[in-house]
Amino acid sequence: MSNQTSGLLSGYLRKIRIKTSLPYIKTPLLDVGCSNGPLADFFKPDKYTGVDIDNESLLKAQKKYPQHRFCRLENLKKEDTFACIVLLAVIEHIVDPQSFLENIKKHLLPHGCIILTTPSPYFKEIYSWGSHMGIFSREAEEEHQDYYDFLAIKKISDQVGLVIREYKKFLLGANQLFILENAHAH
């Protein structure tokens, strides 16, 4: 993904997503779509792994957090497993979210959780307008593949053997937080 912090409010929105997610995060943690690593600030190096598809972001993250591990998702080993996998504002950028969740679920410990945040589809027009005005990241908005409401995430989750343990809206309903767990863990 390209630089998604170019909008006037992009940094603020990222901080709110992190703050909203932190109470649910367990370690060891896999941060999917880690960008330049802001979530690494909150975790010891041996409890954090960040992955991203953007090599430039990974280089910046590794420079800023030299003790932490950063790599591409495909470079994870089969035995790399995590108590928590975090996708903050990522799922809406994925072409095939079902296959993607199936792939990352392989790295989830049996009683672990997947935390994801995603914009609400009901605010799509506001996001579009705000990105064109420079309030939100234009690049991020252009890279959105889709917008997901509760039922869409539930359907995808059900298809890959995950259940929604917790759901809440934040940022005045403009964003959503999902805590997913293995269905067999219940």
Buried (B, 14 or more C-beta within 10 A) or exposed (E): BBBBBBBEEBEEBBEBBBEBBEEBBBBBBBBBBBBBBBBBEBBEEEBBBBBBEBEEBBEBBBEBBEEBBBBEBEEBEEEBBBBBBBBBBBBBBBEEBBEBBBBBBEBBBEEBBBBBBBBBBEBBEBBBEBBEEEBBBBBBBEEBEBBBEEEBBBEBBEEBBBBBBEEEBBBEEBBBBBBBBBEEBE
